[in-house]
Amino acid sequence: MNDPGCHLLSVPETLQRISGALGPQIVLQDSEASRFLQNAHELGNIDNWTDSSLSLRSVPQWVGEAGAVLSRGSGILLVWLAPRDGSPEAFPSQLVMDRAQNPCFVSTWDTGKCLASGAEVCSGKPLVAGPPFDGFPLIIAVR
């Protein structure tokens, strides 16, 4: 990814942002957050995750901070996208990723609304998704 204005996060930073955004919702088995994530128990163990930030080829222009982690167990890819200060709502936005598995189910969690805000099936190389953005950080799960 060659966007000098976007800060790439480490694995601990990415997991911290995701855990903090989902908060106590992920421990409730029947919550929308736990259904979105499906692997909430993995978030607490940094050894379950590997850095996958290099799989991000391109992020939307509104992104100021990004991180991507891949689960060693389930193979789920979690992406954190946080807006630059003052970024207006933008749709459509385009996220381009390298992902060996095809097709993929891509779901988006809006941290401001605390709910799933998008879902799509993507295929091809590279993988192109269009996450909806309304001013809050997004968590994207790629399965």
N, C-alpha and C positions, 0 to 999 in steps of 0.2 A: 504494500500500500504506500503510495507516495503522496501523502497529504501532509505537508509540514505543519499545518495548523491543528492536526489531530494528535492528541497524546495517546500512545498505546500503553495499556495497563499490564502489569504483571499478573501472574496467576493469583497470588494472594489478594491483590487489589480488586481483580475482577470478581472473585468469589465473595469478597467483603461487600462490594457494591450490590451484587445480586441478592445475597442473604439479607442485607440491610433493607433493600427495597421490598422484598417479599415479607420480611419481618416475621411476626408471630403467625401469620396466615399459613405458612408452609407446614407448621406442626399439626394443623387441623386436617385430619385425613380426608374429610369430605369438603374441604374448601376448594374454591375455584383455583386458588394458587397451587394447592397440592396436586390437583388434576393437571394443571398446566405443566408443572415441573416433572411430576411422576417420580423423580429421583431425589426428593428433598433430603433424604438421609445422607446422600453423597456429598452435599455441600459442605458439611462440617469437617470433612477429611481431605486436606490438601493433597495427600498422596493419591487420591482417586482421580486427579485431574492433571492434564498436561496442557502446556501453552499451545494455543492454536491461532494466535494473533496473525501469524504469517499467512493463514488461509484467507484472511480478509484482503481481497484484491482492491476493492474500492468501497468506500462508505459514502452515504449521502452528504451533501455539502453542509448540512446543519450540524453534523457530528463534530464535537470538540474533544471527545474522550471515547475510546473504544477498547474493548478487550474480548478475547475469545478463548474459551477453555473447552477441552474435549474430555469426556468421561472415559476413563480406562475400562470401566465395567460395562456400561450400557451403550457407549458409543454416541451418546447425545452430545451435540455441540451447543454450548450456550454462548451467546454474544450479548455484550453490554454496549449500548450506544447511548451516550449522554450528549445533550445539545451544547453548542457554544452559547455563551452568554448573549441574550437578546435574539436568539434564533426564532424567527416566526414559524407558525405552523406551515408544514410543507407536505403536499401530496400531489403526485406520487413521489416517493423517494426510492432510490435504487441502491441495493446492497449486493455486491458481487463477491462470491466466495469460491474457493477451491474446495471441493468435497468429492471424495471418491465414490461414495454411495449415491446411487441414482435410482429412481426418483427420491426426493426428500419431502417430508412434511415439515413446513415451516410455520411456526406459530409465534405470535407476538404478544407480549405482556406490556401494557401501558402502566407505568409505575404511578402516574398521577391519578388515574381513574381506578387503579387497583383491580384491573380486570383484563381478560384476554381481549385484544382489540383487532386481531387479524389472524387469518389462517389461509395457507395456500400450499399447493403441491407444486414443487419445482423440479425440473430435470434439465440436464444438459451440462456441458462443461465449458465455461465456468457456470456455477449455479447463480441465478439472478433472482432476487426476491424484491418485493416492493412493500416494505413495512410502513404502515400508517404512522404519522407523526403529528402530535398536537401540542408540542412544547415540553413534554416530560421525557425523561430517560426511558428507553425501551430495553426489555430483555427478550431476546429471540432464541427460541429453541428449535434446533434443526435435528430431525430424527430420520 
